[in-house]
Amino acid sequence: MTDTAYVIGAILAMGIVTYAVRALPFTAAQWLRKHPLVMRLGRFSPLAIMTLLLLHSLVGSALEHAAGPWPEVIAVCVVMLSQWWLRNPLLSILAGTALYVAMRNFL
C-alpha cells in the first residue's frame, strides 16, 4: 500500500467512525427512550448538573475574593426569589447577574 492510499484509507476510517459515534445516540434513542433508567436520569440529571455547576462556581468565586461568599449567596438568593415570584428565568438570571457584578465592582 502506498503512502497516499494509506492516508486516504485512514481518513476514510476516521470519518466512518466519527459519523457512527455521532449517529449512534439518534439511532439508539428509539430503544432507550422508554427504558426506566433513562427516564429517571432525564428527570433528575438537569437539576443535579445545574446544582453542581452552581456550587462549583460559588465556592470557586468565594475563595478568590476577600469579601467571602456573601455576594454569591445574595445573588443566588435574588435569582431564586425573583424566579419564585416572577416565573421568568431570563429576568431572574439577569437580575442576579447584575446584582452580582455590581456587588463585586462597587463593594
SEVEX-866037 format. One record per residue (C-alpha): residue number from 1; residue in one letter; x, y negated, z. Coordinates in Angstrom, 2 decimals, decimal comma. Layout:
SEVEX-866037
<NUM; 'A'; <X; Y; Z>>
...
END
This chain:
SEVEX-866037
<1; 'M'; <0,00; 0,00; 0,00>>
<2; 'T'; <1,38; -3,39; -0,93>>
<3; 'D'; <1,54; -6,31; 1,43>>
<4; 'T'; <-1,26; -8,15; -0,37>>
<5; 'A'; <-3,61; -5,17; -0,28>>
<6; 'Y'; <-2,78; -4,62; 3,41>>
<7; 'V'; <-3,55; -8,25; 4,28>>
<8; 'I'; <-6,82; -8,21; 2,32>>
<9; 'G'; <-7,82; -4,93; 3,96>>
<10; 'A'; <-7,03; -6,27; 7,42>>
<11; 'I'; <-9,04; -9,45; 6,77>>
<12; 'L'; <-11,99; -7,41; 5,50>>
<13; 'A'; <-11,84; -5,10; 8,52>>
<14; 'M'; <-11,75; -8,07; 10,90>>
<15; 'G'; <-14,67; -9,67; 9,06>>
<16; 'I'; <-16,76; -6,49; 9,27>>
<17; 'V'; <-16,03; -6,02; 12,97>>
<18; 'T'; <-16,76; -9,69; 13,72>>
<19; 'Y'; <-20,05; -9,54; 11,84>>
<20; 'A'; <-21,05; -6,28; 13,53>>
<21; 'V'; <-20,29; -7,60; 17,02>>
<22; 'R'; <-22,29; -10,77; 16,39>>
<23; 'A'; <-25,21; -8,95; 14,77>>
<24; 'L'; <-25,46; -6,24; 17,45>>
<25; 'P'; <-27,41; -8,31; 20,01>>
<26; 'F'; <-30,02; -9,21; 17,40>>
<27; 'T'; <-30,48; -5,64; 16,21>>
<28; 'A'; <-30,44; -4,18; 19,73>>
<29; 'A'; <-32,88; -6,79; 21,06>>
<30; 'Q'; <-35,91; -4,86; 19,89>>
<31; 'W'; <-34,92; -1,91; 22,09>>
<32; 'L'; <-33,60; -3,90; 25,04>>
<33; 'R'; <-36,43; -6,43; 25,27>>
<34; 'K'; <-38,73; -4,01; 27,10>>
<35; 'H'; <-36,11; -2,49; 29,39>>
<36; 'P'; <-36,86; -3,25; 33,10>>
<37; 'L'; <-33,27; -4,20; 33,92>>
<38; 'V'; <-33,09; -6,69; 31,06>>
<39; 'M'; <-36,43; -8,19; 32,07>>
<40; 'R'; <-35,24; -8,57; 35,68>>
<41; 'L'; <-31,96; -10,17; 34,59>>
<42; 'G'; <-33,87; -12,53; 32,31>>
<43; 'R'; <-35,92; -13,73; 35,26>>
<44; 'F'; <-33,10; -14,27; 37,76>>
<45; 'S'; <-29,92; -14,93; 35,75>>
<46; 'P'; <-30,61; -18,52; 34,65>>
<47; 'L'; <-31,26; -19,64; 38,22>>
<48; 'A'; <-28,23; -17,76; 39,55>>
<49; 'I'; <-25,94; -19,19; 36,87>>
<50; 'M'; <-27,14; -22,76; 37,47>>
<51; 'T'; <-26,71; -22,32; 41,23>>
<52; 'L'; <-23,16; -21,04; 40,82>>
<53; 'L'; <-22,26; -23,88; 38,46>>
<54; 'L'; <-23,73; -26,42; 40,86>>
<55; 'L'; <-21,86; -25,01; 43,86>>
<56; 'H'; <-18,60; -24,82; 41,93>>
<57; 'S'; <-18,84; -28,43; 40,78>>
<58; 'L'; <-19,93; -29,69; 44,21>>
<59; 'V'; <-17,08; -28,00; 46,04>>
<60; 'G'; <-14,52; -28,97; 43,40>>
<61; 'S'; <-15,56; -32,62; 43,37>>
<62; 'A'; <-15,87; -32,86; 47,13>>
<63; 'L'; <-12,32; -31,63; 47,64>>
<64; 'E'; <-10,85; -34,19; 45,23>>
<65; 'H'; <-12,10; -37,34; 46,97>>
<66; 'A'; <-11,59; -38,78; 50,43>>
<67; 'A'; <-15,27; -39,64; 50,86>>
<68; 'G'; <-16,11; -35,98; 51,23>>
<69; 'P'; <-19,11; -34,18; 49,80>>
<70; 'W'; <-21,70; -36,87; 50,56>>
<71; 'P'; <-22,02; -38,45; 47,09>>
<72; 'E'; <-22,53; -35,00; 45,58>>
<73; 'V'; <-25,02; -33,92; 48,23>>
<74; 'I'; <-27,02; -37,15; 47,93>>
<75; 'A'; <-27,09; -36,95; 44,12>>
<76; 'V'; <-28,29; -33,33; 44,23>>
<77; 'C'; <-31,00; -34,27; 46,72>>
<78; 'V'; <-32,13; -37,12; 44,45>>
<79; 'V'; <-32,31; -34,74; 41,50>>
<80; 'M'; <-34,29; -32,19; 43,50>>
<81; 'L'; <-36,72; -34,73; 44,92>>
<82; 'S'; <-37,29; -36,52; 41,61>>
<83; 'Q'; <-37,83; -33,20; 39,85>>
<84; 'W'; <-40,32; -32,15; 42,51>>
<85; 'W'; <-42,11; -35,49; 42,30>>
<86; 'L'; <-41,96; -36,34; 38,57>>
<87; 'R'; <-41,54; -32,88; 36,97>>
<88; 'N'; <-39,31; -34,38; 34,28>>
<89; 'P'; <-35,90; -32,66; 34,07>>
<90; 'L'; <-34,32; -35,27; 31,82>>
<91; 'L'; <-35,31; -38,14; 34,09>>
<92; 'S'; <-34,24; -36,23; 37,21>>
<93; 'I'; <-30,80; -35,42; 35,81>>
<94; 'L'; <-30,38; -38,98; 34,56>>
<95; 'A'; <-31,28; -40,43; 37,98>>
<96; 'G'; <-28,93; -38,07; 39,83>>
<97; 'T'; <-26,07; -38,66; 37,41>>
<98; 'A'; <-26,48; -42,44; 37,51>>
<99; 'L'; <-26,55; -42,42; 41,31>>
<100; 'Y'; <-23,50; -40,15; 41,49>>
<101; 'V'; <-21,47; -42,29; 39,08>>
<102; 'A'; <-22,48; -45,49; 40,95>>
<103; 'M'; <-21,55; -43,98; 44,31>>
<104; 'R'; <-18,17; -42,71; 43,06>>
<105; 'N'; <-17,26; -46,01; 41,42>>
<106; 'F'; <-18,58; -48,55; 43,90>>
<107; 'L'; <-18,28; -46,90; 47,32>>
END
